[in-house]
Amino acid sequence: MESLFASANESAPSRAIGAELELIPFDAVTHRPVRIVPNNGEHSSLEIIRRIGNRSGWIETPAGDDPPSWSLPDGSRISFEPGGQIEISSAPSESASALIRDLQCTTQLLSGTFASAGVDLEAVGVDPYNDIKEVALQLHRPRYERMTRYFESIGPSGIRMMRQTASLQINIDAGHAPMERWRLLNALAPYVTAIFANSPRYAGMATPYRSYRAYIWQTLDAGRTGLQAITPDPVGEYLEFALRAGTMMRDDAGRYDSFETLADRGDVSLDDWEIHLSTLFPEVRPRHYFELRSADAVAPENLAAPLALVAGLVYDENTSRAASGILAELDSPSLESAGREGLANPQIHATSNRLIDIALTGCEHLGNSYISAGDVESAARFFDRYTRQGRSPGDDWS
């Protein structure tokens, strides 16, 4: 377990940064979800992406009976999520600006080609137009079939998460002081949820949440989601969290025992453990680097804002200490409050304003070669338009 919290870069300190951005395709006229594979002559994401890949030199990788994925020349990867969401997974970048440029180039290419086919690729936290009954499971490998059965045994949020949500995940090197960085990222998670909340509507109706995606994630299975870094022993805490979670890949006649129960029976292997870890969905997940998973999907033109916020707070030592000090003095807002109230919560709003100021200073310290002045200005414009006004992108829906 300790190895999950250790940086894979053991030499010089790394500022590598990566991201996974999900987009949801909708018919531009009907707002119906667009399927991955063709169905009755309708548009299909597979056909459109394959057309782009063939002319752009992308390498297509088959996935058996499921749709393929594509490897791009910049090292990124395009694949599908179970409900047809399109995921762009970057390679690790040595600078935030390189990551922003690569993601924006790829999304512009995708969005332009999809638009010419009458399909909108939307960066939104949850499908605002359709109920779950309109979105079939479109990946049928055993992992997703088993996840579906597990979540259906609990309630509706799990399958909504799989098929209807979209997020921005930011990947950060664990660094030479991983426990401090782990605590900081977990403390930041509610503020990231609030600042980038972008899913106030679901199935054609307003919800009580600024981020309905966050609500869905918080209610899909309390045993495998939420914040960590609550105790002085992060590794032991995460081990206990993992052991107590239900083993969704081992559905024995509808029974979903905890991994700890199976281990006590001697009924698991190391492969089982690795697969089990991949089915945990905390706000920050350790994988030799740290995945911050708290933001709704962010529009490509606004990507500088979340990347500047996280890099500026984490990768500059002075601002990292300042942010950690501020957050340690406060009672952490709940994830539920961050998703429901967002920046309408006075404490979340006030603290978010302090954090963005510190982050922008941190970006200046990191230098133009890591994050360009143009990207810092783009982030500042986002914060001026939204965060400082107590607004998030989801407010544009009202």
N, C-alpha and C positions, 0 to 999 in steps of 0.2 A: 504493500500500500504506500509506503514512504516514497517509492520511486515515482508514483504519479505526481508528487509534489516537487520533484527535482527537475531542474531545467535540463533539456537535452543538449544545451550549449554549455559545455564545461570550461571553455577557454575564456575569451574576453566577454564582458557583459554584453548581452544581446538586446537590441531594441526591435527585434523582429515582430511584425504585426500581420495578422491575417483576418479574414472575415468570410462569413457565409451569409449571402443575401438571398432571401426567397421572394419571389414575385408570383402573383396569381393571375392567370389568363382568363379574361371574360370576353364573350362576344360583345362587340362595341355597341350593338343595337339592343339586344335582348338582355344583356348582363348575365346570361346563363354561363356557368363555368364551361370552359373549353376542355374537352377530353384530351388525353395524351395520344390515343390512337384514333384513327378515323372511325366515325359512326354515322351511317346513313347520310353520307355526303357532307357532313358538317366539317368545319375547320378542325384541324388537329395540331397540337403542339409538336408532335413528333415530326410530321411532314415539314413544318416550318423550320424547326431547328436543323433537321437533316439538310434542308436546302441551304441554310447558312453555312453549316459545317462543310458541305461539299465544295463550296466556292471559297471558303476561308482556310482550308487545309487543316480542319479539326480532325482528330483521330477518334473514330467511333468505336466504342467498346460494347459488344453484345452483353446482355444479362439474361440469357436463357429465354424463357417465355415472357419476361418483363421487358419494358422498353430499355434502350441502350443509354449510355452516358457518353460524354465527349470530353477529350483532353485538348486544351488549347495551347498555342505556342508559348503563352506567358506562364504556363504551369498551372493554370486554374482548371476547374472541371465544372461541367454543367450536367445536372442530373435531375431526376423527377422525385417529388415527394408523393406519398400515397394517394392524395386527392388530386394530383395533377399540378401542384405548385412546382415552379421551376426554381431550382437552387443553383446559385453561382458560388462555388467554393474556391477561394483564391489560394494560390501558393503563398507561403510566408514571404513577406516583403521586408526589405531592409529599411524602408522609409514609409511613413504614412502617406506622403504624396504619391509615391509610386503605386501604392495600393489603391488610393482614390482614383488615380488616372486609369489603372487597369480595369477596375470595376465599372467606372463610368463608360469607358470605351466599349466594354462587352455589353452592358445594359443598353446603351444607345443603339448598338447593332441589333440586338434582340428586339427592342421596342419598335424601332423603325420598320423592321421586316414584319413583325406581328401586326403592326398598325396597317401596313399595306394589304394584309390579308383580312382586315376587319376585326382584329383582336386587340383589346387593350391589355397590356401587362401592368397591373396595379401593385404599387408598394403600399400595402395596407395590412394591419395586424391580423384581421380576420375577414373572411368573405362577408361584405356588407349586404349582399343582395339575396342570398340563397340559404335555405335551411339545409341541415345535414342530409335530409332525405333526398335532396337533389344532387348529392355528390357521392358517387359510388367509390368504393375502394378500387384503385387502378393499378396497384402493385400487388402481386399475389405470391411473392416468395414467402417461405415459411415464417420469416421474421414478422412480416406485417399481418399475415393471417393470425398468428398467435397473439400479437399485440392487440388486434381487434377483439378477439375472444376475451382476452384478459380485461380490457377496458370496458367492454359491454357487460361484464359481470359486476362492474362497479357503478357505472352511471354514464351519462351522455358526453361528458367533457372529453374523455379520452379519444373517442373517434372524431370529435370535432377538432381536437388538437391535430390529429394525424392528417385530416383531409381538408381543413379549412383555415388553418392559421399560417401566418408567415412572419418571419422575424429577421432581425439583423443580429448575428452572433459575431462578437469581436474576440479574436484569439491573441493572447498576450504571453510573452515568455515568462516563465516562472522566476527567472533571475537568481541572484545569489542570496537573496533573503526571501525565499518563497512564502514563508508563513506570514510575514508582514504584508506582502503583496496580496496573498489570499484573503487576509482580513480586510484590506482596503477594498478589494473588488466586491466582496460580499456586502460591505457597508455602503458601497456606491449603488448597488443593484436597485434599490427602491427609487433612487433619484433618476437613474437611467430609464426605468419604466415610466416615470412621470414625465420627464422631459420629452421623450420620444413617443408618448402615447398617441396611437393613430388608429384606434379601432372602436369608436363609440357606437357603431351600428352593427346589427347582425340580423340576417334574414329579412331585410327591408324595414327594420324598426330600430328606433333609438333604444339603447340600453342604459342602465344607471352607471355605466363605467366609461372612463376616459380610455381605458385599454381593456376591452372585453377579451382580447387575447390573453392578457395577464390573468384575468378571472378564470378562463378556461384552463390555463396551465396550473393554477393554484388548486383547482378542484378536480383534476383528473385522477389524482392518487396522492393523498397526503404523505404516504410512506416513501415516495421517490421524488418529491419536489421540494422547493423552498430554499431558505437561506441556511448556510452552514457558518462556521467560524464563530460559533456562540460560546464555546468553551475554550479554556487555555490550551487544549490539546487537539488541534485541527485534524491531525492524522487519525487519532483514535476516534474522534467524533465522526469523521467520514467513514471509517471502517464500520462503526456501529450502525450508521445510517444505511450503508450498503447491505450489511448482514440482515437487517430487519425488513428490507424491502421484499415484496413478493417476487417470486421467480416466474415471470410471465412466459419465459421460453420453455418451461417445464410444466405444461398443463396436464396433470395426471387426473383424467376423468373430471375436469372442472375444479380440481383443488389447486390452489396457488399458495403453497407454503413459502415461508420466508427462506432466504438462502441459508440463514443460520440453522433453521430446522433441518434442511436437507444436509447441511454439513455435519450436524450432530449425528445424522443417520449414516454418514459416510457415503452419501449418494450423489456426490458432485466431483467434478474434475477441474483442473486449472482452466481448461477451455470454457467450461460452464461459468466460471468466475469472470473471465474476460468478457464473455457475452453479457452476463448479468450487469457488469459495470456500464456497458454501453446502453442499457435500458434505464439508467438513472437520469433524471432531468432536473437537477438543482439549478438555481440561478447562476451559479459558477461551478463548472465541472473541471476537475483536475485530470490532465492527460499528458503529463510532462510539460505542458503549458496550460494556461488557464483559459477556459471558454466562458466569456460573459454573455449570458443568454437572455438578457432582460429587456431588450428594445424591440418594439414592434418594427416591422419592415420600414425602412427609411427610403424616401424617394432618392434616386441616384444623384440628382442635383444637390441634395442636402447631405451627402455622405461625409463631407469634411467635418460636420458638426459632431457626430458621435465619435469619429476617430480622433479628432482633436481633443475632445473631452477626455477620453480614456487615456490616450497616449500622453497628453499634457499632464494628467494627474499621476500617472503610473511611472513614466520613464524619466522624469526629471526628479532627482532626489529631494531637492528643496520643496517643490510643490507637493510631492508625495507625502513628505513629513507634515506639511501644512494641512493638507486635506485629511490625513489620518488624525491629526490633532483636533480639527474641527469636529469630525464625525465621532470621535471618542467622547467628546463633551456632551453629545446629544443622545437622547433616547431615539433609537432607530425607528423610523416610521415602518409600519407593517406593509408587507407587500400588498395586502388587500386594500389599504388606504391609498397606496401609490397608484394602484390600478383603477380604483373607483373615483377618488377625488383628483388625483394627479396634482397639477400645480395650483388647483383651487384650494388646496390645503395650505394655510399660511406658513407653517413650519417647513413643509417640503419646498414651497416656492422660495422662501428666504434663503434656505440652505443651498438650493440649486443655484441661485444667483451668486452666492459666495463661491461655489465650486466652479462655475464657468469662468469667473474672474481668475481664479487660481490656475485653471487649466490653460487659459489663453496665455498667461504669463509663462507657464511651463512650456508651451509650444515655442514661445520666443527663445527660451533657454535652449531648447533642443536644436534650434537653428534652421536656417532656410534649406539646408541640404536634407533635413529629415522631414520637415513639413514646411512647405513654401509659404511665403507671405500671402500669396493669393489664396491658398487654402485656409490659412488662419483668418483672413478677411471674410471668406465665404462662411466659415463657422461663426464668426462674430455677427454677421448679418442674420444668420439663422437665430442665434440667441437673442439678438435685438428684436427680431420680429415676433418670436414666440416666447422664449423662456422668461425674459425680463418683463413681458406683458402678462405673465401668468397663463400663457396659452401653449398648447402643443399642436402638432400637425392635425390631430383629429378634430380640433375646433373648426377647421376649414370645412368639415362636413356639415356643420350646422348653419 
